[in-house]
Amino acid sequence: MTMSTPAASIDDDATRLLGILDRFARLRILVMGDFIADEFIYGRVARVSREAPVLILEYDKTQIVPGGAGNAANNVAALGARTRAVGLLGHDEAGSRFGEALPANVDRRGVLVSRAHSTPTKTRILAGGVHSAKQQVVRIDRGTHQRAEAAARAEFRERVLRAVPGCDAVLVSDYGAGLITPSLVSEVRRTVRGPSLVRRGAGAGAASRRTRVPVLVDSRYVLDHYRGLTACTPNESEVEALLGIHIDENLSALERAGRELLTRTGNDIILITRGSRGMALFEPQQPTRHIEIYGTDEIADVTGAGDTVIATMTLALAAGASGFGAACLANYAGGTVVMKRGTATVSVEELRYAVMQDAKSRNGLSLAQRHPASPVVAAASALERARGSRKTADRQPARRARRVRQ
């Protein structure tokens, strides 16, 4: 799809973000995790059944596309990066069609096929009229709670470690199949340490110094078991389930939740996605940014949108974006993909268009002005910095004492 972008409204933030997008094609990204086949069965409504108060559908077609880590890999590839995918498929029709649906720029040498494993499948049945959009009426999950066998887990680990060298970032997708463990992710994190990024600046696209290539994790159930990584991108319902709280419109509860996740994980960035409410970006000793949703809040389909967000975030950080710049690009991607039906992706061209359209709509405001930190959040951040300074001061006498003893 070709999009025309308004050339007259480029501001400094847009220029920096467009520069980040230009680097995507030079990146090599490892996507490791749980593969899930997303199956879509389409039908036309014929009549109401006499057997029960249910619809009878006339079958139209079946489509199987990569889901889970496979959708994350699809999104990375759609954004132009060279992608290495490592995961586990069953020796079955769903696994075969999953593999066929991966794009050409996904390196599949890390994909393990096992006869002892059934490809987890989420079947969505969609119904509608001839001239109307199809709506999902029911979803059937098969094999989504199975655990990979020990032999498959061992082989998966070996393939991950072989795929790590030369990667510019690692995206970890954990849906609970047992392939992804905190110990394996820690091993990957130690392996990928490399040159620091040294580009600096004050704008949305500017990079901070990092001592390792980015490692990001998306974990459905045990997010706080993964520590010391670059970023994670949970949705609000996952945060509520993890912390046993209710957020909704309560920004104070959201603030406490984000800061609690920073403490529990030790990550550099926590990006909580909030559906039509946008996103909330948390970084240590920085004020929280509440990022308004890009585009319309009339969402067509959220299937796989989280994979699009973390894929864009991963590429942006690997390309040198700041946490805020990466979150803004992820927001553009998420706002674009939810307007598409099914498990979908976005392209760099679509992101360029979104960057330009947003710059035009801001009417001279910077991204920081468009998505400001609230006073309450800024005060909490100041308190966090003060606590960090006190901890540093408390450690100084102990360090001096150790030097004296030595």
N, C-alpha and C positions, 0 to 999 in steps of 0.2 A: 504494500500500500504506500503510495507516494503522498507526502504531506507537505504543504507549503507553509513556511514559517515566516511570521512577520519580522522583517529585518531591521525595523526601526527602533526596537525597544530593548536592545541588549544593555543591561547594566553590569556592574562589576561581578555581582553574584552569579548572574546567568553566564557570563563569560568564563568564570572559573568552573562552573558545573559542566559547561559544554566541553571545556578542556579535559575534565575528568572522563567524560563519555568517550572522547577521542582516544583515550588510552586503553579502553576495554579490549579492543581487538589484539593487543599485544600481550594479554595476560593468559596465564595457564592456571586453571583452578581445579583442585581436587574436590569432588563431591563424594562423600562416603556415608553409607547409612542403609536404612531399610527401604527396599523397593516395594511398592504397592501398585497393583494394576487398577486403574480407574476405568471401569466399564460403564458405558452409557447405552441403554436400550431405549430406542425411540419408537413411539407408537401413536396412532391416531385414535381418538376417542370414537368408538362405534355406538355404544349404547350402555345402559345400566343393566347389569346381569340380573336374571331372575333368581339365581341361586343365593345371592347375598347383595346387600346394598353397596356394590362396588362397580367400578367402570370396567367395561370390556374394551381392550385396545387391539387395534389391528396393527400387527408388527410392521415396522418400517425398516430399521437397520440397527446394527450393533457396532459400537466403536470402543476400542480399548486403547488408552493412552497411558504413558508413565505417570505414576503418582508417587507420593512420598519423596524419598531421595531422588527418584527418577524425574519427578516434576521439577525439583530444584536443579538437577542437571540440565533438563530441557530449558529452563529459564536462563541459566548461565550461558548455554550455547546460543539461545535466541538473541542474547545481548552481544554476541560476537566473539566471546572468549573461547579459547581452546579448553576443552573440558575433559577431565579424567573421571570416569564414574566407577566406583567400586561398591558392589552390593551383591545380593543373593536372590536368584530366581529359581523357581521350580522347573522341572523338566515336564512342562505341560503347555497347553494351548495359550493360557494367559501369559505365561512367561515368554513364549515364542513371539506373541504379538506385541508384548511389551518391548522386547528387544528390537523388533522391526520398526517400532515407532520412534526410537531414539534418533535424533538428527545425525547427519554425517560428521559433524565436528565434535561429536562425543566419542572419546577413546573408550572402547568397550573391553579392552584386554583385562581389566580388573573385575569384570562381571563373572560371578561364579554361578554355575547351573548345577543343581543337585537333584537327584531322583528321590532323595529322602525329604524333600521340601516341597510344599505346595505354594505357589505364588499367591500371597495375600491379595484378595480382590474385593473392591468396593463396587457393587453394582447399583447404579442409579437408574430407575425407570422414569422416563419423562413422557408426558402425554400432552396432546394439544390437538387443535383442529388443523385443517389444511392450511389456513391462512393466518394462524395464530402462533405465537411463540410457545415452545414446549416448556412445561413446568414439571419439576420433579415431584413425584407423588409418593415414592417410597425408596428407601435404600436398603440393600441387603449386603451384609459383610460376611466374608468367608475367609477363615484362616488368619484374621488380623491379630489374634492373640496367641498364635503359635510361637514357640521358642525355637530358634535355630539349634541344631545339634552341635555337640562339641567339635566334631571334625570340621563342620562348616565354619564355626566361629574361628577355629585355628587357621584355616585357609584364608578366611576373610582378613584376619590380622596380617598375615604375610603379604597379601595383595595390597593392603593399605600401605604398609611400610615400603613396599617396592614402588608405589605410585607417588610417594611424598616428594622425593628429590626433584628439584626444578620447579616446584609449584610456587605460585605467587600468593596463594591463599588456600585455606581449607574450609569447606563447608560441611558440617556434621549434622546429619538428620536422623534423630533417634525416635522411632515410633514404638519402642518397647519389645523388639524381637530378640534382644539379647546379643546382637552383633556389636552394638555400640556400648562401651563401658567406660566409666571414668578413667580406669587405668590405661585403656587403649588411647583415649583422647589425650591423656597426660603424656603418653609416649610419643604421640604425634606432635604435640606441642613442643616437646624437647627436641624433636628431630627437625622441625621447620625453622628454628631460630636462624636468623640470617641478618643481612645488612639493615641498618636503620634507615628509615625515611627521614630526610632532613629538611624537606621543603617546609617553609613556615609562612604564615600570613594570618590576617585577621578575618578574612571573609569566609563565606559558607563553604567554599571548596578547598580551603587551605589545609595542609597536612600538618599533623603533629609528629614528633619524633617517636618511633617505635623500635623496640629492640628485637622484634620477631615478626615474621609475616603473619597476617591476620588469620586467626582461627575462630570461626563462629559456630555456634551450636543452636539447633532447634530441637528441643526435647519435650515431648508431649507430657511426660509424667514425672521426671526426676531432674528438672532443670538445675536445682541447687546442688546436685551431686557433681556438676562440672565446674571446676574452679580455675581461676587464673587465666581465662581466655580473653579474646578481644571483645566479643559482643555476643548477645543473645537477643532474640526478637519474639518473646512470648506474646500471645494475645491476652486480652484482659481476663477472659474466663479462665485461662490456664493459670494466671497469677492468682486469681481468687481461689481456685481449687488448691493451689500449692500452699498459700498462706492462710487459708481458712477465713477469708474476709469477704466483704461485699463492697464494691467500689461504686459502680453506676455513675452518678453525677458528683460524688463526693471527692473533690480534688485533694482534700487533706488525707483521705484514705489512700488515694492514688500516690500521693507524695511519699507517705510512709511505706507503701508497698515497694515503690521503686528504690528507695534508699535501703530498705531491708534486703532486696535482691542484690544490690551492689555489695552489701556487707557479706551476705551469705556466699556469693559466688566469687567475689574478688575480681570480677570482670571490669574491663575498661568502660564498657558501654552496656546499658540496658535500654532497649527500645521496646516499649509496650504499645502494641497496636490495639486500637479501640473502636474499630469499625467506623461508623459514621461520625464518631467523635474525633477521628484523626489518630494521632500518635503522641506519646510522651517520651522524651529523650532524657535519660539520666546518665550523668557522668560524675565521678568523684570530684568533690570540691568545685563543682560548676552548678550554676542555676539550672533548674529543669526547664526544658523547652516543650511547650505544648504546641504541636504542629497540626494546624487545621487540615482536614481532609482535602485532597486535591480533586477538583471536578465536582460532580454532583453527588448528593447523598442518596440518590435513587439507584440503589445497587441492583444489578441484574443477577449476579452469581458470585459468591465468595469462595467457591471451590478452588483450592490450591493457591489462594491469594497470599497466604503466609509464606509459601515457597518463593513466590515472586519477590516479596519484600526482602527476605533474607538473601536471595541470590543477588539482588541489586545492591544491597548493603555490603555484601562480600566483595563484589567487584569494585564498588566505589572506594572502599577502604584500601583494597589492594592497589588501586590506581592513585592513592595519595590523598583522598578526601579527608577532611575532618569528620568527627562524629556527627556534627550538625549537618554538614554538607552531604554526607552519605545518607543520613536520615531523610533529608529533603528529597534526594533522588529516589529513595525507597518509597517515599510518600507519593511521588509522581507515578511510580510504577504500580503501586497498589491501587491508587485511584483510577488508573487506566484499565488494569486487568479485571477489576470487579464489574466493569461495564460489558465484559464479554461472557458468553455462556460456556459452561463446562470448564475443564482443566485447561487453562489458556496461558499464554506467555505474552510478553511485550518485547518490542524491538528497540534498538538504540534510536532509530528514527522517530519512534513514538515518544521516547523520552526527550529527545531534542525538541520536538514540538511542544511537549508539556512545559519544559523549561522556558521556552520563548513565550508561550501563552501566559504562563504565570508571571513572568517579568512584565509583560504588558499590563496585566490586571492589577499589579501592585502599584502602578502609577507613581513610580519614583521611590517607593518604600524599599528598604533592604529586606532580605529574608529575616534578619534578626529583628527588625521592626515589625514585620508581618507576623512573626511567631515569638512574641516577647515572653520573658519569664515573669511570673507573677511576683508581687512583693513577698508573699508568704514563702514561696519557693526560694527566692533569693535570700531571705533571712535564714531559712533552714540550711542553705548552702554555706552561708557565712559561719553558722554555728559548726557545721561539719569541718570547715577549714580551721576554725579555732581549736576544735578538738584534735585535729591532726597536728597542729603546731604544738599543742601541749604534750602530745605523745612523743613528738620529736625531741622536745626540750627535756622530757623525763628520761629519754634514752641517753642523752649526752653524758651525764655523770657516770652512768654504767660503762659507756664506751671508754671514757677517760680512765676509769678504774681498771678496765681490762688492759689498756695500753701500759698503765703503770705496773701491773702484775707481770706483764710480758717482759 
